[in-house]
Amino acid sequence: MGAWIKQVTAITALNLRNLPARPGPSAVAILGVAAVVGVFAAVLSMAKGFERTMIAAGSEDVAIVFRAGSTTELNSGLSYEQTQIIAGAPGVIEIDGAPAVSAELYVVVDLPLKATNTSANVPLRGIQPGGYLVRPQLEIVEGRPFEPGRNEIVVGRAAQRQFAGLGVGSTVQFGQTEWQVVGAFEDGGSVSESELWCDVRVLQPAWRRGNTFQSVRARLKSPAAIEAFESELARDPRVEVDVFPERDYYAQQSEALSRFIRLVGYPVSILMAIGAIFAALNTMYASVAARSNEIATLRAIGFRPGAVAVATLIESSVLALIGGVIGAVVVYLVFNGFTVSTLNGASFSQVVFDFAVTPELLQQGMIAALAIGVVGGLFPALRAARLPVVTALREL
């Protein structure tokens, strides 16, 4: 066994040293695999980034309450009296003497994208003072919070980067109402950073919503308290509502787009992988043909067919792994953290998110590269092992 391993090592080293002598075929195989890994990681990093942005907004100890039968804020409606009942349900924590509850209103406004100057749907959210309490990681990073009762808004950092006219100190007009941008906030890279916020009591008359709301967010004492909170509301005949853990709600919203991206990304990657396999096959067949005399000589002096086959297979795998590394490095440098926005079908508004080229995606890409190398080198390896020694030696 030790002698066989030495033979494999010796032939592999010889094959790898000879790679610079075949730059064209080797480059074709490497670039083919690099393209597969790059496209695979780039497309799926879009789904990963969208999921991360949506789920980052969710907290396990925060409940979202909608009117019964509603699936999103847009088709929900709650009266002021109902929001007060929800705020008084057991399990809600108090912070500095105030309940961590926010009855909110969600509308969609038009703003131009900076990149294209085309109009996009942007969420404008009216919140109560408790809106900051139910989002503890939120931080005003520029300017100041809006003052209750005034036409002032604070904008998420992601929205500020993606949409025009949202600099602190600027004025924007939605419908007949002008709003002054007084601050910008960050919320851990969550979907909240795609939104604009204002006082809900100012937003209601501006959109002629009377004294109604669409959702209530309540921060509870613990994730386990959500069950008792929901049960208490279910027993109260004055309210007919559905309660969702915030994290589950946002995870559900991200499923449709993530599934679509994967349905597109995997077939494209598979088709490109098939092309890369053929490139690897051509490269390795050409390599075996060019080195037929060399292989025959090795066989004649005692090297075993299996050692020749395994060394050829290793050579193919090394080429594929080089391509995989190149593809992974390029896609990470180019796409990781790249900011885009897309329409969230659940809310009919833009969500700003960053591509996320995660270690998991890079690992999957490298596994795919190795698989391409093994499959692409298998048949050339078998051919090298079965090469007729006598015929090859006669050509020397």
N, C-alpha and C positions, 0 to 999 in steps of 0.2 A: 504493500500500500504506500509506504514511504517513497519508493522508487517512482511509483506512478504519479504521486503528487509533485515530485521533483521534475518529472517530465512535463507535467501541465504547467508548472511555474516557468520552466525554461522556454517552452514554446510561446507561452503568453507574453513573456518579456520580449521575445524576439518579434512577435507580431506587433506589439505596441511600439517598439522602436522603429518599425518599418512604416508606421502610419504617416509620417511626413512625406514619404515617397508616394503616397496616394492622396494628395490633398483634395482633389476634386470630388471623388466618390465619398470620402470621409466627411467633407463639408456638407454634402447633400444630405447624408444621413443625420448628421448633428443638427442642421438647421430644421430638418423635417420634424424631429422630435422636439426641438426647442419651440417650434410653432405650436405643436399640439399642447405642450405643457402651458405655454403662454396663453393660448385661447381658453383652455380649460380653466386655469386659475383666474383669468381676467373676468370671464363671464360669471363664474360662480361667486367671485368676490363681490359682485353687485348684489346677489341675493344675500350673502353674509352681511354686507354692510347695511342693507335695508332692514334685515332682521334685527341686527344689533341696535340700530337707531330706534326701532319701534319698541323692542323689549326693554331698552334702557329707560324708557319713560315709565315703565310699570314697576310698582312696588307691591310686595306681598301683603303689606299691612294697610293698603289703601283700597277701599271699595268704590266702584262707580255705580251709581244708581240711575236707571232709565225708567221711563214709562213702560209698563208691561207690554211685551211684544216688540219693542224697539230693539234694533240691532246696533244702531249707531246714534250719535248725538243728533244728527240731522233730522231723523224721523222720530225724535222723542219730544215730549212736552210735559212740564210739571208746573203746577201752580205754586204761588208763594207759600200757601198754607201747607202744601205737601212737602216742600223743601224744609219747612220748620219742623214738621213731624219727623222727617228723616234725620235732621240734625240732632233731635232729642233721643234718638234710638240708643239703646245700651251699647257700650263698647267704644264709643267715640272718645278720644283723648282730648284733654285740654292743655294748651300751651300758653303760659303766662296769663291764665284765667280766661282764655278764649278757646272755644271749641275748634278743633282742626277740621273744619267743614267749609266747603265752597260750593254754592249753587252757581252754575255757570251757563252762559249762552254762547253758542258757536255759530258764526256766520262766515261766509266766503266772500272775499273781496278780490278785485283785479289789481295786479301789479306787474310791471314789465320785468322780464328777466334781463339781467345785466349782459349776458353773453349774446342774446339774440334780439333783445328789445321786443320780443313777442309777449303778449299778455298771458298771465298764468293765474290760476286760482290759489289764493293764499288765505289761510285760516285766521280770522280775527276772533279772539276769545275774550268774552267779558267774564271777569272773576270777582268774587267777593274778597274781602281782606284775608279770609282764611285760605285763599288760593295759594299763598306763599307757604302756609303752614303744612299743607298736604304735599308739598314738594320741597322737602327739607334740603336737598342738595342744590336747589336753584340759587344763583348768586347774581346780583346786579354788578356787572363788570365795567359798565360805562354809564355816566349820567346818574340818574336817580329813578326811584319808582314813580309811577304816575300818582297824582293826587286825586283822591275820591271826588267825584262831582265835576271833574274837568275833562275836556276833550283832549286827553293825553294818552299816549300809548308807549309801552316798552316793547322792544322787538327782540326776538331770539337771534343769537349770533349767526346761526346758519342762514336764517332768512335775510339778515343784513348782508351777508356775503353774496347771496344768490340773486337778490331782487334789488332793483334800482329805487332810489329815493328814500332809503331808510336810515340815513345817517342821523346821529343824535343832533337835535337842533333843527332838523328839516320839518317841513309840513306836507302832509299828504291829504288828499281828498277822496272820500268814499261816499258816493251819492251826493247829498247836499251838505254833508258835514265835513269840516276840516279837522284834522287831528295833528297834534304836535308830537313828534318823536322826542321823548325826554330821557330815554335810557335803553340799554341793551343788557340782555341777561344770557347766562349759560346754564345749562341743566344737564351736565354730564354727557353731552352729545346726543341727547334723546330727541324724540320727535317734537317735543315742546319747543325746541330751538328753531323749528320751522314756522312758529306761530307769532302773531302780534297779540298783545294783551292790553286790555283797558278795563275801566270800571264798568261792571255789568249794569249798574244803574244809569250810566250814560249810554250804553249800547242799546238798552231796551227801547227808549223812545226814538233813538236814531233809526232803528229798524222796525219801529211800530210793533213791538212785541208785548206791549202792555206790561203786566207784572208777572210774566211767565219766564220759565227757565227750561233748559233742555236736559241738564244732568246735575247730579250732586256728587261731589267727591268727598269722602270721609276717611280720615286717617284713624285707624283703630288701635287699640292697645296692643294687639298682636295679630299675626295672621290667623290664629285659631279663633279670634273673636268675630271673624266674618260670618261664620255659620250662625252664631247667636244673633248677630245684627240682621242677617237676612231673615231668620225665623221670626223675629219680632215684627219686622215690617210686613211679612206675609200674613200675620195674624191681625194686623190693623186694617179694618174695612175702609178707612179713609184714604188709603193709598193702594194703588195697584202698580207695583214696580217689579223690575228685575234687577238683581244685584250681581255684579261681576267683580271678581278680583282684578285690580287694574292690570297686573302683569298678564293674566290670561286674556284680557280684552285686547291688549295690544298685540300679543302673540297671534291671536286669531286674525287680527287685521292684516298681519304681515304674510299670512299663509298663501293667499291667492297669488300675489305678485311673485313671491319666492318660488312657488310651484311652477308658474309660467316661465320664469327665468331658467329653472332647471330643465323643464321640458324642451326648451330651445338649446340650452348649453350642452347637455349630454349628447344629443344626436350629432351636433356639429363637431364636438370633440371626438366622437367615435369615428365619424367620416374622415376627419383629419388623421386620426390614429391609423386607420387602414392605409391611407396614403403614405404615412411615415413607415409603416411596416414594409410596404413595397420598396420604398427607398432604401431601407435597411437590407432587404433581400438582395436588391441589385448591387448594393455596395459590397456585401459580404460574398456574393457569388463572384463579383469581379476580383475581389481580394483572393479568393481561393484559386480562381483561374490564373491570376498573375503569379501566384506562388506555388503552382502545381509541382514544378521541379524541386522547389525547396521542401515541400511537404513530402514528396517521394524520397528525397535524400534522407530526411528525418526518419521516415518509415524504414528505409533500408538499413540504417545504422542502429535500429532497435527501438525506436519510439513507437508506442502502442497506438492503434487507431483511436481508442477512447480518449487518450490524452490529447491527440490532435483535434478531435471533435470538441472537447471541453474548452480547449484554448481558443478555438474559433468562436465558440459561444460567448466566452468571456470578452473577447475583443468586441463583438457586437454589442454586448451589454455595456461595456465601458464607453463606446461611442454614444449609445443612447443616454447614459447617465450624464455625459458631458453636455449633450443637448438639453437634457432636463435641467441641469444646473443653470445653464445659460438662460433658458426660458423662464425659470423661477426667479432669477436675479433681475432680469429685465422687467418682468411683470410686477415684481415687488417695487422696484424703483419708480416705475411709470404710473402704476395704478393705485398702490396702497395709499390711502388718504385722499385720493382724487375725489373732489366734491361734485355731485350732480344732483338734480332734482327730478322727481317723477310724480305722476298723478297717482294718488292713493285712491283706488276705486271705492273703498269703503266710505271715505269722507269727501270725495270729489275735490280734493285740494292737493296742492303740491307738498311733497315731503322731501326735504333736503337731507342727503345722507352722503357718507364717504364710502368708497370702495374699501373692503376689508380683506386684504390678502393675508389670511391667517396661516399659522404653522400647519394646521390641519389640511388646508387646501394645498399647500406646498408639498406636504407629505404624500397626499393622494396623487399629485402631479408626478412626483418622483417614482412612485409605484407604477404609474401608467408608463413612464419612460422606460423603466426596467422591463416591464412586460413587453413593450414594443421591441426592445433589444433582444430579449430571449426568443420571441416568436420570429423576429426578422432574421436571427442568426441560426435558428434550429436546422433548417434544411441545408443551408450552406455548410454547417458543421457536419451534418451527416454525409454530405458529398465529399468533404475533405477526408473524412474517415474511410470512405469507400474508394478513394482515388486509386486507380490501378498503378501499382508501384513500377512494374516493368515498363508499361507504356510511357510513363512520365520520364523514367530514367533514359530511355532510348532517345528522348529529345535533348538530352544534355550534350 
